[in-house]
Amino acid sequence: MSNASPPSSRVPATHIDLSVNENIPQLAAMLRDASSMTDPAKMIGQFGPWISKRAPRDGFISISCRGLEAGSYKFTRVLGGNKSQATPGQASADPWSTWDSLETHHGGLVWELISTPEPKLLNHVDFTADPVLARVLGSEACRLRSLAVIPAYEDGKAINWAFSFHYDPEWNNLEAFQAGFLDFNMLGTATRNLVSRRKIEELHDELENQFEQMGQIQRALIPASNPELDDYQLATSYNPSMHAGGDFYDYLQFLDGRLAVMIADVAGHGAAAGTVMAMMGAYLKAFGERQILLGASPDPVEAAKYLNAAMFNSPMPNVFITAFIAILDPSSGTINWTRCGHNPPRIRGVDGSVRLLEDPGTLPLGVIEDLPAESSTSTLAPGETLILYTDGITEASRPADNPAGFEMLGESGLDAAMVKCSGHPECVINSINTALFEFVGSDNRSDDQTIVVVRHNHPDDQ
């Protein structure tokens, strides 16, 4: 990449030296610093001196009636003129975090002035005659004689107010009044945005924590280890797109040695899909225990019908789950299976070729009450590998700025990854995940991605 500077403009122009006006570089510096602030109290501290410079005053009170009944208000800030120190009636440096502890005032001159939303200017005022202002202004009450009343509008209503006091009994600087009016409202908008941002960040952190806890619970429902079968190897890869995902896989081992393998994909992803997935796991275990108690032979169609009825009658609305359920007889390599709207699994042959377990299948689970499922049979011969996966694998897409346009990995990309590997489970998973990373260009996932691999060992396997 070249580090050369871009060519200079050859357009004739005369640059004006803005530094001759000291306000402009000061304003630029203040706005630059303010742009990175996240604390509303610091934002006020940043803009306060600028507002005081544009609209000088000898005393200042900010007032809010947010959420209070008519006639009530709170002083959120009380300052003595352009100085940093406050008068004895100082309210709070951070009123957003101390709102409940601030004193609530009622009536008086303040309420008379803020009960209508228009700005006001009063001269020759005796603030000692008002009990509330006399107490808040303290010894300054007898010296201050004029008052500029400035509303700050929010959703068309005057919720907050700025009271700027002056010693001059006939203060009438309308240019400064106008500047203060504009600045106070702009500052109000900026601080409201920061307060909202703080609340959003707090809520986000709380939700992230809840989602992480949900994800931990969900991961605890996924098998901690794969079953061990003589002459077979199993491996899995489970990568949710969020803390909690909608992909699911599990095993059931029966007393006669047969193994049920299930992979499923709940429509959508995130917390709602994760909840449905957790329900699916509970229902599958209940089915397995029921079969064992009855001494019944494991049947993928019975399992599919049982899970479908449970999910259809569950309290969760609009449940839609694709699933593949297979019963493996380790002694013969026979696979009896049913496919409920799920992606056709692959079998990688000894020679690296790939074939599909693709019968017509049936509807996804939870769509109708009586599922018309049937089973099919295939054989996993020694040296062959069964690969189950969810559509987050084949539907993984390149970034939006891909020059070739929208493109997914697809079944062809999945098959190519399986051909490149040895067929051993860990190699299959590594090959598919590597293909995904190279295709997408990152580890980011727009959907959950799950792989379950079962290999029937070959005599030549080491």
KAPEWO-V920275 format. One record per helix or strand. SS is the DSSP state (helix for helix, strand for strand). FROM is the first residue (numbers start at 1). LEN is the number of residues. If there is no record, write none. Layout:
SS|FROM|LEN + SS|FROM|LEN
//
This chain:
helix|18|3 + helix|22|13 + helix|40|15 + strand|59|6 + strand|72|8 + helix|99|3 + strand|104|3 + helix|108|7 + strand|120|3 + helix|127|3 + helix|131|12 + strand|146|9 + strand|157|10 + helix|174|48 + strand|232|8 + strand|247|7 + strand|259|8 + helix|271|24 + helix|300|13 + strand|321|9 + strand|334|8 + strand|346|3 + strand|354|3 + strand|362|1 + strand|365|1 + strand|376|4 + strand|385|5 + helix|391|4 + strand|397|1 + strand|408|1 + helix|410|11 + helix|425|16 + strand|449|8
//
